[in-house]
């Protein structure tokens, strides 16, 4: 089975978010770009599956939709261990536009498992994975925190309210993964970084696809009132404030 | 233009989230000048179904013959059929596991722009423009829907429940779709009767400042006193002090309780992303410069392990009055 891991190139999660002065676009000056944290976990799990010889996994490909500036992030994914990378050459559109690009790549490549993070840490759309599956007309399972093979059969562990379900899914499928899918994201070793330079990174043209939504403007949250400090010897006062001022007790 | 709201049930029962969703749908419908229909999938009794009328649904479609196990393709087909039957132009769902699983598929199926994780009624109807959080709560964006239909998924605990005193007619609904699921559920492990972290009005949370997983008893006691749930920061779940399901933060659970109390949590930006929508935040930390105090409404600089016993007894005393 070939695995496709969809990678979103996002600002580092510690980035201080700024917008252009007209508030119409994200100001990316000085921003460090990373693999979206959930996508990084998906890639880590894909590598673990491939490295265990008892699993029928032959290849792990990573794909991202973006400008040439997204390539360092794909190289990082190659350094972590992916066999090859694809960049769909497009200035990222909305979730539907991006999903259409990824679905086109997934359909072309005979992938059995398509892994996507449950959301991206920038626009928090939680949409791309599910959209890919619907465009392709294949099954999807969301909130996946475990993936394993039983022979040729794929068993996904899905989080439900108050518990977990084990779900058997026929290939090809889309698994939308979250925390727990891998213990910790894998860090590229020096050898991986050297090898990544020689691994194939293919650039493909974007396909025509519609955007269903657009961002009109961005705003920052209202500044919060300063924290009211209570002396550690006066816990009673805190309880009084919670009961009579905040009215939350 | 009317609104369809999908109201999920839990073992045949609705919960606070369901009332919140219908109240939200009613406000959206008021903006558009239409009615609210609710869709229920699986077996739910008549009294429970008609209770949705009290929050603004005028019609409840009950697809009671449909399978209760979640298969994304089957549920997509059922909800799409209900959209067609009601002629609704807006679909409202929860931004929870189920909503995240199905809303994107429906967006493609119905050609309906999706705004995920909204917290307020759209600010305009034509075109539909709605505010949502982006960058994990660090900013807001106005999302414009470019399609005729729209899907809005509502963040839990973000909308005030509004009882209208209305009543709903109930109609059995046969979606007429192929219910054979591609996926099959092989095993279910579920903890019965435990308050879910995402449903809790009060959340008591501990971080590295609790020093050890063995020190959790006072946090659990406080959660019991306040009828809340316990949570933790990422290092705590990474260390294995607490289960991963209790991790709140950017990559863990995103919660919005009425009261969030953070003990020994410094408040890294990733942690705040998961809890900043809480209505009231209380922080106890030894470091007066910890970033948690910038997000908190009330704070104590002190050792959580020393503050907790006194806090528990004071809260017990206050509640006894």
Interface residues (C-beta under 8 A of the other chain):
Chain A: X11 X13 X14 X15 X17 X19 X37 X38 X94 X95 X96 X99 X118 X119 X121 X122 X123 X124 X125 X126 X127 X128 X129 X130 X131 X133 X134 X135 X139 X140 X141 X142 X143 X145 X155 X158 X159 X160 X161 X162 X163 X164 X165 X166 X167 X168 X169 X170 X176 X178 X179 X180 X184 X211 X212 X213 X214 X215 X216 X217 X218 X219 X220 X221 X224 X225 X227 X228 X229 X230 X231 X232 X235 X236 X238 X239 X240 X241 X242 X243 X246 X248 X249
Chain B: X10 X70 X71 X72 X73 X76 X95 X96 X97 X100 X101 X102 X103 X104 X105 X106 X107 X108 X109 X111 X112 X113 X114 X115 X116 X117 X129 X132 X133 X134 X135 X136 X137 X138 X139 X140 X141 X142 X143 X144 X145 X146 X147 X153 X182 X183 X184 X185 X186 X187 X188 X189 X190 X191 X192 X194 X196 X198 X202 X226 X238 X244 X245 X247 X250 X251 X252 X258 X259 X269 X270 X273 X279 X280 X282 X283 X293 X294 X295 X296 X297 X298 X299 X300 X301 X302 X303 X306 X307 X310 X311 X314 X315 X318 X319
